[in-house]
Every structure is written in C-alpha cells, then in structure tokens.
Amino acid sequence: MHIFVTDHDGVEHKLEGLEGWRIMEIIRDHGLNIKAECGGACSCATCHVYVAPEWLDKLQAMRDDEEEMLDGAFEVEDNSRLSCQILMSEALDGLKVSLAPGSEA
C-alpha cells in the first residue's frame, strides 16, 4: 500500500503505508517536513493536509474534535484534514495528500 504526499516545495513523494497506521505517522517516519507536535492526539493542527478531492468520499467522516482543531489551522480549505485522524487501509491505497502551510517542522 502506498500514499502520495506533496511536500511544501511541490515535490510528490510515494510512501509505503502500513495497515492501521496514521497518515501522519507515515509522513513523519519517511522523514518529510511535518511538525505533528501532539503525536496524533488530535490536540493541535500541525499535521494539517489537503486531501485530493477524488479521495474525500473514501475517508471516514470528520469528528467534532478534528473540526475544532482545524478551526485554528492556517489556510483551511474544504479538503482540509488532520493527517493524524486518517488511518491507512487497503481502501486508501494510492491516497494523495499535500502538506498544508503551518505544518512545517
């Protein structure tokens, strides 16, 4: 399984993903520049990503706590999500996200 992550410089990276891992963990563990300050506890917005529109319907619905954290993020768009709240699965093989402003380490 893989995800495609576009970094802050516009470069796309193909990253191997493991079932059940948070997208944030995959991005961080492959050495891309993502803060992810809270480590996946949904208590910050430093793992903010933009999900490619064609993938939005394949994600689980956003919970209230994620929506509240995004309220404090930079440049929130309709396709904004916290990568710590997206779990890798076979259904998300090929997922495309872009790192959002403010998520740089």
C-alpha positions in Angstrom: 0.0 0.0 0.0 1.2 3.5 -0.8 0.3 7.1 -0.3 1.4 10.1 -2.4 2.4 13.2 -0.4 3.2 16.5 -2.0 5.6 18.4 0.2 5.8 22.2 0.9 8.1 22.6 -2.2 5.6 20.9 -4.5 7.5 17.6 -4.8 5.4 14.5 -4.7 6.7 11.5 -2.7 5.5 7.9 -2.9 5.5 6.5 0.6 4.8 3.0 1.7 2.0 2.7 4.2 1.1 0.1 6.8 -2.5 -1.0 7.6 -3.8 0.9 10.7 -1.0 3.5 10.8 -2.0 7.1 10.9 -1.2 9.0 7.7 0.8 11.5 9.9 3.0 8.7 11.2 3.7 7.5 7.6 4.7 11.0 6.6 6.8 11.7 9.7 8.5 8.3 9.6 9.6 8.8 6.0 11.3 12.0 7.0 9.1 14.6 5.4 8.9 18.0 7.0 5.8 17.8 9.2 5.5 19.1 12.8 2.9 16.7 14.2 3.5 18.2 17.6 0.9 16.3 19.6 1.9 12.9 18.1 -1.6 12.0 16.9 -3.7 13.1 19.9 -5.8 15.5 17.8 -4.8 18.4 20.1 -3.1 20.6 17.6 -3.3 21.2 13.8 0.4 20.8 12.9 -0.3 17.7 10.7 -2.8 19.6 8.5 -3.0 18.2 5.0 -5.1 18.8 1.9 -6.7 15.6 0.6 -7.1 15.3 -3.2 -10.8 15.8 -4.0 -11.2 12.4 -5.5 -10.3 10.8 -2.1 -12.5 12.8 0.2 -15.5 10.4 -0.1 -13.3 7.5 0.8 -12.3 8.9 4.2 -14.2 8.4 7.4 -16.3 11.4 8.4 -14.5 14.2 10.4 -15.1 14.1 14.1 -16.0 17.2 16.1 -12.6 17.4 17.8 -10.8 17.3 14.4 -13.1 20.0 13.1 -12.4 22.2 16.2 -8.6 21.8 15.8 -8.8 22.8 12.1 -10.5 26.0 13.1 -7.1 27.1 14.4 -5.1 25.9 11.4 -3.7 28.1 8.6 -5.4 28.3 5.2 -8.1 25.8 5.9 -9.9 24.6 2.7 -12.9 22.3 2.1 -10.5 19.4 1.6 -8.5 20.0 4.8 -8.0 17.2 7.3 -5.6 16.3 10.1 -3.4 13.5 8.9 -3.3 12.0 12.4 -7.0 11.3 12.1 -6.8 9.3 8.8 -5.9 5.6 9.3 -4.2 3.7 6.4 -6.2 0.9 4.9 -6.4 -1.0 1.7 -9.3 1.3 0.7 -6.8 4.2 0.9 -4.1 2.6 -1.2 -3.0 5.5 -3.6 -4.3 8.3 -1.3 -3.0 11.7 -2.4 -2.4 14.5 0.1 -0.5 17.7 0.2 1.2 19.2 3.3 -0.6 22.4 4.3 1.0 25.7 5.3 1.8 25.8 9.0 2.6 22.1 9.2 6.4 22.6 8.6 8.7 21.3 11.4 
